[in-house]
C-alpha cells in the first residue's frame, strides 16, 4: 500500500517539469472532450456527424501547448503555488482560448467556400476555457494544501491562548495562521467582555479571561499566552505574566501598530515579554500644558546626552517643540549612534534642529565656548560616572567628573543667566556608602548652595537649580537587568552579590518624564524625589528573568552569590535620617527637605577636594569627601578605616 503521507513529507525535490506539463496537457484533453459532451448533451453521434473531432482536438491541444511553452506555466513549484502562478495560468488559458475562437471564425468562413467542416462552436470554447482554468488552478492549490496539511500534521505545535478577542486578537490569530512554519495551534481567545464570552471568532472559542486562565493553562497544556490588547492596564498585565510564570508558560506581546511592518503584523514581531513589562507601572500623567510651556521654543542643553537618561530626555523634549537641542557628550561612538537614530527615526524626522557636540564637561574653556555659541535657556545635567565599583577604585575620576564637571556647568549656567539647571542625581547619594554616591551628594550640595546664594540676595532673575533624585532605571547602561540578560544568553551563571539585596526600579521613559515635570515645576533649590514603588529583591528579579527566558533555575542555569562589592548597599534609600518630604501637585513627585549649606563654606571645601583629587591619593581624597558629607560611611571597602579615624577625631 502506498503511504502518500510519507512520500509527501519526505519529498525533497520538486515535481519534474515534464510531469507537470504532461498533467496540464491531460487536463486540456479532458476539458475539450468534456466540453463537447456538455454542449451536445452527451450525444456522441451528433458530435461525430457535425465535427471532425480529432482535427478540432488536435488544434486545441496544439494551441494550448504553444501557450504553455510561451508562459512557462509548468515551471512553478507546485507546493508553493501562489497568485503569480494563477495569473500565469489564466493568461495562458485565456490567450489560447481566444486564439482558438479566432481560428474557429476564420475556419468557418473558409468552410463556407466548401473546404472541411466547422472547427467547434463558441459554447464549447467557453466551456473548455472554464474547465481548463478551474482544473489547472485547483489541482495545484489542492496539492499545495495537501502538502501543507500533511506536513503540518507532523510538526509539534505550540498550543496558544490569545488574550483579547478584539481586532488586535483577530489580527494576531491571522498572523499565526499564515505562519509558513505552522508552529502554532490556537486553543482559545480570552476576553472579559460579556458580549464576546462563549462565542467564537473564526472558529475559535472565546472564554472569560480572569476566571479561566489558570484552569485553561493546566487543562489544555498551554505552551504560550499572547497578550493582544494594546491598552491593557499594567496591573492586569502583571497578573497575566505572574500567572503564566507559575506554570512555566511563555508570555508574548504584540508591538504597537505604528511599529508593524508595512502596516501588517508578522509572527516574528510577536516578542516574549521582558522583565521591564513585569516591573513597569501605569503611565504617568503629566501637567502637559505647563511642561510644554516651559520647553517650547527654548534652547535646551543636555549633558551626558549619549547616555540612557540623557538620550531619553532628548527624545521626549523633541515632542515639546523646542527651538533647538544641544546634545553634549565626550563618548564619540554613543553620540554618533544617537545622532544616527534621531536623524533617521521616522518619529523624529520632522525635527532637525539638533546640535551634536563632542565635549568634556571638565574642560571649562570648551564648555564656555559652547555656552557662548548656543546660548541655552535650560540645562539638563545628566553627565556622570555612575559605576560603583569603578569609582570606588578611582575616586579622583569621580571627583573630576561628578563634582568638578558639575561645578563648571553650574557656574557657567549662572554666568550666562540660564533660567533653569536640572541635575540628575541618584538614590545612592542618600547616606552614601560608596565614592560614587558621595560624589553625587557633593554635587547636589554645591548646586543647592549656589541656588541659596542668589536666593538670599533677593534677586528673582537668577538661575534656578533643581535636583532630581531617583533609583535604578530599567535597562540603563550598566544596570543589573542588561547584565542578567547577557549572562542568561551566555548560559549563566547569573551572579547576585547578596541574597537579601534589594533595589528600586523605574523605566527610563518614566524617569525622564518625571525629570521634565520636576524641571517645569521647580522654583529653585529643591531636591525632587520620585516615587519608585516597591523595592525589588534582586534574587527574585533574576529568577523571574530565568522563567521569562523559558529556562529552569538549577537545571538550565545557575544563580551564584558573589558577595557585596566595595561600597555596595543591601538596601537603597531616597532620604537620609535628617530629611523628610513635602508633597507636590504630582502624586509621584515629592520635595525632600534637606539640610541647607552656606555657599562660601561649601565652595572652599569643594575646591580643596578638587585639589586633592589631582594628587591621586585615594585615602586623602575620600577623607575630604567624608568631611563634606558626614553621613558618608563606607561599606565593604578599604575606606572603612577612615570612618574610625574621623569618629576618633570627633570624640
N, C-alpha and C positions, 0 to 999 in steps of 0.2 A: 504493500500500500504506500502510495506517495505521500510523504509528510511535507505538505506545502508550507506549513509554518516554518519548519526548519530551513527549507530552501530559501524562503523569502528573507528570513533573518540573517542567514549566512551568505546572502548574495553580496559578493564583494565588487564584481564588475557590473557595469550597466548592460542591459539587454542589447545585443548587437543591432546595428542599424538595419541590416538586411532583414532581420526578423520583424522589426517594426514596420519596415517598408512593405514586406510581404503581407503582414496583417492588414495594413491600410488598403492594399490592392484587393485583398479578400473582402474587406468591408465594402469597397466600391462595387465589386462584382455582385455581392449580395444585395446591395442597395438598388442597383439599376434593375435587377431581376424582380425584386420585391415591388419596386415602383410600378413596373409594367403590370404585375399581378393585381395590385391595388386598383390601378386605373381601369382595368378591364374585368374587375370583379372575379379574378382568378379563372377567366375563360381563356385557356391556353390556345384553343383552336382559333379564336378570333385574333389573338396576338400574332400567331404564325401566319394567318391569312392576310393580315394587313401590313405586316412589317417584316423586313429581313432582320430577324432578331440578332443573329450572330454578327452582322455588319454593324448594327446600332451599338451593341455592347462593346465591340472592338473599338469603335470610335470613342465612346465614353471612357473606356479604360485607358486608351492612348492619351487622351487629353488630361485625365486625372494624373497619370504617371508624369506627364510633362510638367504639370503644375507642382506636383510634389517635389520633383527634382529641382525646379527653379526656387521654390520657397524653403526647401530642406525641412519639411515637416517631420521627417524621421530622425532628425539629428538631436532632438531634446532627450534628456534623461527622464524616463517615464516617472520614476518615483518622486521627482522634483518638478512635475508639471505645474506651470503657473500661467498667469494671464497672458504673457507673451507667447507661450506655446498655443494657447487658444486662439489668439489673434492670428497667428501664422496659419493655423488650420482653416480658420474662417476665410482668410484671403485666398488660400489655395483652392478651397472647395467652391467659393463664390466665383472666382475668376474662371475656373474650369467649367462651371455650370453656365456662366454667361457665354463662354466660347461655344459650348455645346448648343445653346439656344441660337446663337448667331449662325453656327454651322447648319443647324436644322432649317433656319429660314432660307439660307442660300440653297440648300439641298432641295427644299420644297419647290422653289422656283425652277430649279434645274429639272426636277421630276415632272413639272407641267409641260416641259418640252419633250417628254416621253422617255427619259432615261431613269431607270431604277424606281424604287419605292420611297415613300416618305421615311425619314430617319426615325423620329419619335415625337409624340405630341408634347405640348408645353406642360401639361399636367404631370407627365412623367418626369420632366426636367425638374419641376418644383419639388415633387415628392422625393426624387432621388437626392436633390440638394439637402433637404431637411434630414433625411435618414442618414446620409453620409456624414453630415456635420455632427449630428447627435451621437452617432456611434463612435466616431473618431475621438471626440472630446470625452464622452462618458467612459469609454474603455480606459483612456489614460487616467482620468480622475479616479475611476474605480480602483485601478491598480495602485495609484498613489495612496488612497485612503486605506486600502487593504494592507499595503506595506507599513503604513504608519500605525494602523491598528494592531497588527501582529507584532511589530517591533516594540510598540509602547507596552504591549501586554507583558513583555519580557523584562521591562525596566522597573526597578523598585522605585516607587513614587513616594514623595514626601506628602504626608497627609496634612492638609492645611485648613485652618479656620480663618476666615476673613472677618475682622471686627469692623462692622459698619456696612449696612446694606443700602447705602445711598449711592449717588452717582460715582463717587470715588471707589466704593466697594465693587460696583459693577465693572468699572474700568480695570480695576485690579484683577478681577476674575478673568476678563477677556485677555489681559496681558499674559496671565498664567496659561490660559487655554491655547494661546498662539505660540507658546514657547516651543521651539523646534525640538528641544531635547525631551519634552514631555515628562518633566520631573515632578509634576505636581498633581495631586488629586484633591479637589476642593470638597471638603466634607460638609461644611455648613457656613452660613453667614451668622454673625452675632450682632444683635441690634436691640436697643432699649425702646424703640419707637413702637407703641402698642399697635399702630396701624399696619405695621410690617410683620410683626411676630406671627409665626405659624403659617406664613405664606411662603411662596417660592419665588426665586429670582433666577431666571434661565435654568430652571430645573433643580436648583439648589435651595434647600430649606433654610428659612430664617428663624433663628432661635433667640430667645431673650438672653441678652449678654450677661448681665450681672449674676443671674441666678444659675446659669448652666455652664459657665466657663470651667469650673473645677471638674464637674461630672463629665463634661464632654472630653476634656483632656485625658481623663482616666479611662472612660468607657470607649472612646473611639481611637485610642492610641495616637493622639495628635502629635505630629512632629514639629509643626510650625504655626505660629499665630501672626497674621499680618494686620497691623493697625492701619485701616484705610479711612481714617477720619482726620481731616486737616486741622479742625479747630477743637480737638479733644482737650479737655482740661488736664492740667498737669497731675492733679490728684488721681483722676481716672486712669491716666496713662501709667502712673506708678503702680496702681493696683493691678493692672493687667500684667505689667512686667514682673512684679513681685510674684504673682500667682504662677506665671509661666516658669520663673526661675525655680520655684519649689518643686516643679515636676520635671525640670531639665528640658523644657521646651524652648525652642528657638523663637525669638520675637523679632519681627521686622516692621519697618515703617516705609511708607511711600514718600518721596520728596514733594515739596511744594510744586504746584502746577507750573510755575514760572521756570522751573529747572528741568521740565520734561524735554526730551529731545524732539525737536520739530513738533511740539505740541502733543506728543504721544508718550504714554508710559511704557517703558520697556522693562522686562524682567530684571535685567542687570542693574536697574536703578532702584529696585527694592532692596534696601540695606538693613542689615542687622542693627538693632538699636544699640546705642553706645551708653556708657556709664553716665555721660552727660544728660541723657534723657531721663535717667533714674534720679539724678541729683538736682535737676533743674526745678525751678519754681514757676508759679503763674507769672505771665508777662507783667512787667512793671508799667504802671500808669504814670506818665509824666505830665507836668504842667507845660504842655506843648506850646501854649501861647507865650509864656514867659521865656521858655528855653529858646524858642525861635527868635524872639525879640532880642535876646542877649547876644546871639551869634550871627544873625542875618546881616549881610553886608559888612561884616567885620573882617579884619585880617587876623587870622588865628595862627599862632605858632605852637608847634608840638615838638618837644624834645623827646629823644628816645622813640622816634616815630616808627622805626622798623620793628620795634618790639611788639609783643602780643597786645599790651594795653594801648600803647601809642598808636599803633596801626588801626585798632578798632575805634579809638577816639576820632581818628581822621575819617574813617568810613562813615561814622554817624554824623560828624559835623558837616560832611558834604550834603547830607539831606536837609540841612538847615540854611542852605544858600548863602554861605559866607562870601565875602568879596575875594578872598584868597586864603590858601592854606600853605603855611611854610613848614615843611617836614624835615626835621633835622635829626641826623644820626651819624655816628662815627663808623658804623658797620656797613661797609660798601655793598656786599652781596645782598644782605637782607633789605637794604634800602632800594637796591635795583629791583629786587623781586616785588617790593611794594609798588614801585613806580610802574612796573610792567602790569601788575594787577589793576591798579587804578586807571591806567590809560587804556586798558583793553577790555575790562569787565563792562558788560552792557549796562549794569546798574549804575555805573559812574561815568559812562562815556560822554554824557551831555555836559559834565562838569570838567573843565580843562584848566582851571586856574590854580594849578599846583606849582610849588617850588620845592624841588628835592635838593637838599643841601648836605654835603658831606662835611661834618664839622665836629670837633670835640668840645664838649661844654666846659672843659677845664682850660681851654685856650681863650683867655679873656679878650685878647686883641681880635681874634677871628669872630667871636660872638658879638663884640661891639660893632664890628662892621656889618654883621648880619642884621642887628637891630637898626642900625642907621639906614641900611638899604631897604628893608622891607617895612619898617615902622609898624610892628604888630600892635593890635588893640588888646589882645588877650594872649596869655601864655599858659599852656598845659605842660607842666614839667613832669614827664614820665621817665626820663633817663635815670638809670640807677644800676649799680651792681647789686644783685639780689640773691646770689647763691651762698647759702650759709657756710658750708664747709670751705669754699674757696676764700671767702672774706675772712674767715677765722684764721687762715694761714697767711693772708696778705692784708693786714689791717691798714697798711699805708695806702693801698689801692682803694679800699673802702672810703677812707678819709678824702682822698683826692677826688674821687668821682662823686660820692654821695654827699659829702659835706662841702668841699671846695667848689665842685661843679654847681651845686645848688646855690651856694653863696654868690657865685659870679652871675648866674642867671637872675637871681633875686635882686642883686644890686643894679644890674642893667635894667631890670623892669622898673625900678624906682627912677633911675637916671633918665629913661626915655618915657616916663609917665604912662606906663602901661596901666590900663584900667583894672585888670584882674590877673592875678597869678595863682593858678590852681596847681597845687603839689599833690602828686600821687604817692601816698605813703603805704604803710603795711601794719598789720596787727603785730608783727614781730618787733615793732618799735615800743610796744607796751611791756613794761617790766622786762626789758631785753635780757636775754641770756647769751647773746652772741654778738660779735662785732658788727655784722650786717645790720641787725635790728637796732643796735645802739647808734650806728652811724645815721640811720634814718631818723631816729629820735632827735639827734643833734640837729639834723637838717630841719626838722619840724620846729625845734626850739628857736632856731635862727629866724625863719620866716615869720614866726609868731611875734618874736621880739621886734623885728623890723616893722611889722604892722602896728604894734603897740607904740613904737617910737613916734610915728606920724599921727596916729590916732590921738595921742596925748597932747600933741601940739594944736589940736583943734582944726587941722587942715582937712577939709572934706574932699579935696581933689588929689588924693594920694592913691597909690597902688594898693588895692585890697588883696591881702594874702590869705588864701584859703587852702586848708589841708584836708584831703580825703584819706580815710584810713579803712582798709578792709583786708580780709584774709586771702586765702588761696583762690585763684581763678582757674576754672576747669580748662585744661588744655593749654595753659600758658607755657612759654618756653621754660623747660626745666622742672615743671611741676610733676607731681607724682604720677598722674594718670598717663601722660605720654611715656614715662619710664616703664610703668607696669605694662602698657600696651606693647612696647618693644620687647620686653622680657618674655611676654606671652608668645609673641611672634617667633622668638628665638628658642622656644621650648622650655623656658624657665632656667633656673628658679626665679620666682618673684621674691625680691628682697624687701623686707619690712624691718625698720630699725627696732621697734618695740611693740609687744602685743597690745599695750594699752594706749598707744599714741593716737591722738585724735586731731582733726583739723576741721576748720570751717571752709566751705566751698561756695562759690557762685560762678556763673558763666561769665565769660569775657564780655559779651554784649551787655549783660545785666550790670556788671560792674561799671562799664563805661557809660551806660545810660545814667547811672546814679552819679558818676563824676560830673557829667554835663549838668544834671539837675542841681547838684551841690554848687557847682560853679556859677549857675544862674542865680540861685537864691542867696549865696554868701554875701555878707556885708563887710567882711574883713575880720581876720583874727580867729575864725572858727576852725575847729577840727571836727569834720563831719564823719560820723561813724555809720556804716551801712549794716543793715540787718542781714546777718549771714545765715540766719536759720539755725538749724540744729547742727551741732558738731558731729562729725562722722568718724567712726573708728577706721583707721587705715587698713586694719586686717579685714574688716567687713567689706571695705571697698575692693580690696584685692580679690576676695572670694567671689564677689558679685561679678567682677570683670572676668574671672575664670569661667563662671557659668555662662555669661553672655557670649563668650568665645566658643561655647559648646564643648568645653573641657571639664574634666573632673579633678578636683584637688586630691593629691596623693596618688592618683593613678596616671593622669596625663601630665601633670605639672605640680611642682612642689612650692611651698612657701617657706622661706628661710629668714630667720631673725638674725640681724647683723649687729644689733646694739646701737644705742644712741650715738649720733655723730657729734663731734665737738660743737658746743653751743646750741644743740637742739633741745627744744622743749617737748615734754609729753603733751601738755595742753597749751593751746594758744588763748590769748586774751585780747579784748578790744579796749579795755580800760585798766589803768593801774589802780592801786589801792586808794590813792588820794583823789581819784576822779569820779565824777558822776555825769549824768546826761540830762539834756533838755530836749523836749520834742520839737519837731518842725511840722510844717503842713503836710509833709510826705511821711506816710507811716513807716517807710523803710529807711528813713534817714533821721538820725538824732545828732545833737551837738554835744561834744564832750566838753565838760567844764574842767579845763586843765589848769595847771599852775602857770602863772604869768612870770615872765623873766624880764629883767632890765636889759635893754639892748647893749649898753656900753659894757656891762659885765660879760654878757654872752659873746659879744664881738671880740673882746680881749681874749677870752678863754678859747674861742674857736681859732683865732689867729695863732695862738700858741700851739694848739693842737695841729694845725696845718704845718707849722714849722717843724714840729716833732715828727710828723709823717715823712718829711724829707730826709730824716736821718735813718730811716728804715730800722729803727729799734722797736720791735714789736711790743715788748713789755712796756716801754715808756709811752708808746702811742696809746695802748689800751689803758694805762694808768691815767692818762689825761682824759680819756673818754669817760672813765668811771667817775672822775671828779666832776665832769659836766653833768653826767646822768647818774646820780647816786643809786638809783634803783637798778642799775645795770649789774647783775650778778651772774657771772659766768657759770656755765653748766657743762660738766663733762669736758672740760677744757684746761689747758695748761695755765690759763689766766686766772684760775680759781685762787691761786696763791696771792694775787693782788687784792682779792676781796678780804682775805685775812689780814693782809698788810694794812689796808685802809681802815678796816674795823679797829685794828690796834691803835692806829694814829688818832682816830676819832675818840677813842677812850682816853 
